[in-house]
Amino acid sequence: MFTANPFVPLADFISPAVMQGYLVLMALAAAAGTVFDMLHKQSAKFFVQDRQAAQAAAKRRLGGGEMASLAARTLLKEVATSGEFCKPARRLSHLLMSYGFVIYLLTTVVMVCVYPTAATPTPSILPLLWHLGALMVAVGGYWFFFLLRVDVAHEGHSPFRLVRADLFIVTLLASVTFALVWTFLQTTPYLAAAWIFFGLHIFFTTLLFVSVPWSKFAHMFYKPVVAFQRRVEEANGSSRLPTPATPGGERCPPSHT
């Protein structure tokens, strides 16, 4: 199970070109949804205006070396280690989901585009990583969904109470969960059930990518940009945020510690 390319059996019924075309469509849907989200919410316009105001209020000009250093720190903290999450549990669950999703997505693309049939044997490491990535997303996602969400952990709501903000996590978890069930059923005699769960996997995967304008999917692109701009404003003296009373207070507010 863990070392077999789950997409190879599909090639007997679905052309690899169709599977590859589906991946392209999902990439286009995510890109178009992100652009639509930016235009609809005018977040890009707001960011440009805020950046112009910050530049006008800057007390000193930053050199290229300083800008590169700030960019590197942003990549290391906010992107690579999710340092914006002050609670270790939230950070760990987010890292599991983030790195798991990247592994799961990249191995999907490689297996579908490079090794789609039995005529092109798949290196066993790829399906192993694919399953590992899906499991990482599932562990981090279910941990977050049932125990760490703000409305569950702090407001006492039932974890089964869903709002629009939960659209991303629900579709993501459904996608990887049905993918894991589908690949498991491929090793059993219940092939009809395998096709049912494959259909559910495709449905929720499609919903995950086409619902970008209404989910938090696009936030993963905004957050590094906003974090970098905040570092620039702090460095050039244009930040309008209050000075923290204690060291590190700006990064870990009392409600997040």
C-alpha positions as CSV (number, residue, x, y, z in Angstrom):
1,M,0.0,0.0,0.0
2,F,2.5,2.6,1.1
3,T,5.0,1.9,-1.7
4,A,2.6,1.6,-4.6
5,N,1.6,4.5,-6.8
6,P,-2.1,4.8,-6.3
7,F,-2.6,6.6,-9.6
8,V,-1.3,3.7,-11.7
9,P,-4.5,1.6,-11.5
10,L,-6.5,4.6,-12.7
11,A,-4.6,4.6,-16.0
12,D,-6.6,1.6,-17.1
13,F,-9.8,3.7,-17.0
14,I,-8.7,7.3,-17.1
15,S,-6.2,8.7,-19.5
16,P,-3.0,10.1,-17.9
17,A,-3.6,13.2,-20.0
18,V,-7.0,13.7,-18.3
19,M,-5.4,13.3,-14.9
20,Q,-2.7,15.8,-15.8
21,G,-5.2,18.2,-17.2
22,Y,-7.1,18.0,-13.9
23,L,-4.0,19.1,-12.0
24,V,-3.6,22.1,-14.4
25,L,-7.2,23.1,-13.9
26,M,-6.8,23.0,-10.1
27,A,-3.7,25.1,-10.3
28,L,-5.5,27.6,-12.5
29,A,-8.5,27.6,-10.1
30,A,-6.3,28.3,-7.1
31,A,-4.5,31.2,-9.0
32,A,-7.7,32.7,-10.3
33,G,-9.4,32.4,-6.9
34,T,-6.5,34.1,-5.2
35,V,-6.6,37.0,-7.7
36,F,-10.4,37.2,-7.3
37,D,-10.1,37.3,-3.6
38,M,-7.5,40.1,-3.8
39,L,-9.7,42.1,-6.1
40,H,-13.0,41.5,-4.3
41,K,-11.6,42.3,-0.8
42,Q,-9.3,45.0,-2.3
43,S,-6.5,43.6,-0.2
44,A,-3.9,44.4,-2.8
45,K,-5.0,48.0,-3.1
46,F,-5.1,48.3,0.7
47,F,-1.6,46.8,0.9
48,V,-0.2,49.2,-1.7
49,Q,-1.7,52.2,0.0
50,D,-0.5,51.1,3.4
51,R,3.0,50.5,2.0
52,Q,3.0,54.0,0.4
53,A,1.9,55.5,3.7
54,A,4.7,53.6,5.5
55,Q,7.3,54.8,3.1
56,A,6.2,58.4,3.5
57,A,6.4,58.0,7.3
58,A,9.7,56.2,7.3
59,K,12.4,57.8,9.6
60,R,15.3,56.2,7.7
61,R,15.9,54.4,4.4
62,L,16.8,50.7,4.5
63,G,19.6,49.4,2.3
64,G,19.6,46.4,0.1
65,G,21.4,44.3,2.7
66,E,18.9,45.2,5.4
67,M,16.0,44.3,3.1
68,A,17.5,41.0,2.2
69,S,18.1,40.3,5.9
70,L,14.5,41.1,6.8
71,A,13.3,38.9,3.9
72,A,15.4,36.0,5.1
73,R,14.1,36.4,8.7
74,T,10.6,36.4,7.4
75,L,11.2,33.2,5.4
76,L,12.8,31.5,8.4
77,K,10.3,32.6,11.0
78,E,6.9,33.1,9.4
79,V,7.2,30.7,6.4
80,A,9.6,27.9,7.4
81,T,8.7,27.6,11.2
82,S,5.3,29.3,11.5
83,G,6.7,31.6,14.2
84,E,3.6,33.7,14.2
85,F,1.9,31.0,16.3
86,C,2.9,31.5,19.9
87,K,1.4,28.3,21.3
88,P,3.6,25.3,20.6
89,A,0.6,23.1,19.9
90,R,-0.9,25.4,17.3
91,R,2.6,25.9,15.7
92,L,3.2,22.1,15.5
93,S,-0.3,21.3,14.1
94,H,0.2,24.1,11.5
95,L,3.7,22.8,10.5
96,L,2.3,19.3,10.2
97,M,-0.4,20.5,7.8
98,S,1.9,22.9,5.9
99,Y,4.7,20.5,5.2
100,G,2.4,17.5,4.8
101,F,0.4,19.4,2.2
102,V,3.5,20.4,0.3
103,I,4.8,16.8,0.3
104,Y,1.4,15.4,-0.6
105,L,0.9,17.9,-3.5
106,L,4.4,17.7,-5.0
107,T,4.4,13.9,-5.0
108,T,1.0,13.8,-6.5
109,V,2.2,16.0,-9.4
110,V,5.3,13.9,-9.9
111,M,3.5,10.6,-9.8
112,V,0.7,11.7,-12.2
113,C,2.9,13.6,-14.6
114,V,6.1,11.5,-14.7
115,Y,5.0,7.9,-13.6
116,P,1.3,7.7,-14.5
117,T,1.3,4.1,-15.8
118,A,2.8,0.7,-15.0
119,A,5.1,1.2,-18.1
120,T,7.0,3.9,-16.1
121,P,7.8,2.2,-12.7
122,T,7.4,4.6,-9.8
123,P,10.3,4.9,-7.3
124,S,8.9,3.5,-4.0
125,I,10.0,6.7,-2.2
126,L,7.3,8.7,-4.0
127,P,4.2,6.9,-2.8
128,L,5.8,6.5,0.6
129,L,6.1,10.3,0.8
130,W,2.6,10.8,-0.6
131,H,1.1,8.7,2.2
132,L,3.4,10.4,4.7
133,G,2.3,13.8,3.6
134,A,-1.4,12.9,3.7
135,L,-1.0,11.4,7.2
136,M,0.8,14.6,8.4
137,V,-2.1,16.7,7.1
138,A,-4.6,14.4,8.8
139,V,-2.8,14.4,12.1
140,G,-2.2,18.1,12.2
141,G,-5.6,19.0,10.8
142,Y,-7.7,16.8,13.0
143,W,-5.7,18.0,16.1
144,F,-6.4,21.6,15.1
145,F,-10.1,20.9,14.1
146,F,-11.1,19.2,17.3
147,L,-8.9,20.7,20.0
148,L,-7.2,23.9,18.9
149,R,-9.7,26.0,17.0
150,V,-10.4,29.3,18.8
151,D,-14.1,28.8,18.9
152,V,-13.6,25.3,20.3
153,A,-10.7,25.8,22.7
154,H,-11.6,29.3,24.0
155,E,-15.3,29.8,23.3
156,G,-16.6,26.4,24.2
157,H,-18.4,25.7,21.0
158,S,-18.8,22.2,19.7
159,P,-16.1,21.1,17.2
160,F,-18.9,20.1,14.8
161,R,-20.2,23.7,14.7
162,L,-19.0,24.9,11.3
163,V,-18.7,28.4,9.9
164,R,-17.4,29.7,6.6
165,A,-13.9,30.1,8.0
166,D,-13.8,26.3,8.4
167,L,-14.3,25.6,4.7
168,F,-10.6,25.3,4.0
169,I,-9.8,22.9,6.9
170,V,-12.9,20.8,6.3
171,T,-12.3,20.3,2.5
172,L,-8.6,19.7,3.1
173,L,-9.2,17.0,5.7
174,A,-11.9,15.4,3.6
175,S,-9.6,15.3,0.6
176,V,-6.7,13.6,2.3
177,T,-8.9,11.3,4.4
178,F,-10.8,10.0,1.4
179,A,-7.5,9.7,-0.4
180,L,-6.1,7.5,2.3
181,V,-9.2,5.3,2.4
182,W,-9.2,5.1,-1.4
183,T,-5.6,3.9,-1.5
184,F,-6.2,1.4,1.3
185,L,-9.2,-0.1,-0.5
186,Q,-7.1,-0.6,-3.6
187,T,-5.4,-3.4,-1.7
188,T,-8.7,-5.2,-0.9
189,P,-11.3,-7.0,-3.0
190,Y,-13.7,-4.0,-2.6
191,L,-12.8,-2.2,-5.8
192,A,-16.3,-0.7,-6.2
193,A,-15.9,0.9,-2.8
194,A,-12.4,2.1,-3.8
195,W,-14.0,4.0,-6.8
196,I,-16.6,5.5,-4.5
197,F,-14.0,6.9,-2.1
198,F,-11.9,8.0,-5.1
199,G,-14.9,10.0,-6.3
200,L,-15.3,11.6,-2.8
201,H,-11.6,12.4,-2.8
202,I,-11.9,14.2,-6.2
203,F,-15.0,16.0,-5.2
204,F,-13.5,17.5,-2.0
205,T,-10.2,18.1,-3.7
206,T,-12.0,20.1,-6.4
207,L,-14.0,22.0,-3.8
208,L,-10.7,22.8,-1.9
209,F,-9.3,24.5,-5.0
210,V,-12.4,26.2,-6.5
211,S,-13.5,27.6,-3.1
212,V,-10.4,29.7,-2.7
213,P,-12.3,33.0,-2.7
214,W,-14.5,31.9,0.2
215,S,-11.9,30.0,2.3
216,K,-8.6,30.7,4.0
217,F,-6.6,29.1,1.2
218,A,-5.4,32.5,-0.1
219,H,-4.1,33.5,3.3
220,M,-1.0,31.4,2.9
221,F,0.1,33.8,0.2
222,Y,-0.8,37.0,2.1
223,K,0.8,36.2,5.4
224,P,4.5,36.2,4.4
225,V,4.0,39.5,2.5
226,V,2.3,41.2,5.4
227,A,4.9,39.8,7.9
228,F,7.7,41.1,5.7
229,Q,6.1,44.6,5.4
230,R,5.6,44.7,9.2
231,R,9.3,44.0,9.7
232,V,10.2,46.7,7.2
233,E,8.0,49.2,9.1
234,E,9.6,48.3,12.4
235,A,13.0,48.7,10.9
236,N,12.5,52.1,9.2
237,G,10.5,53.6,12.1
238,S,7.2,53.9,10.3
239,S,5.3,51.3,12.3
240,R,2.1,52.5,13.8
241,L,1.8,49.6,16.2
242,P,2.2,50.4,19.9
243,T,5.5,49.6,21.6
244,P,5.2,46.4,23.6
245,A,5.5,46.7,27.3
246,T,7.6,43.6,27.6
247,P,10.2,42.1,25.2
248,G,8.5,39.9,22.7
249,G,5.1,41.2,23.6
250,E,4.4,42.2,20.0
251,R,4.8,38.6,18.9
252,C,2.9,36.9,21.7
253,P,-0.2,38.8,22.9
254,P,-1.6,37.6,26.2
255,S,-4.5,35.8,24.4
256,H,-2.0,33.7,22.4
257,T,0.4,32.6,25.0
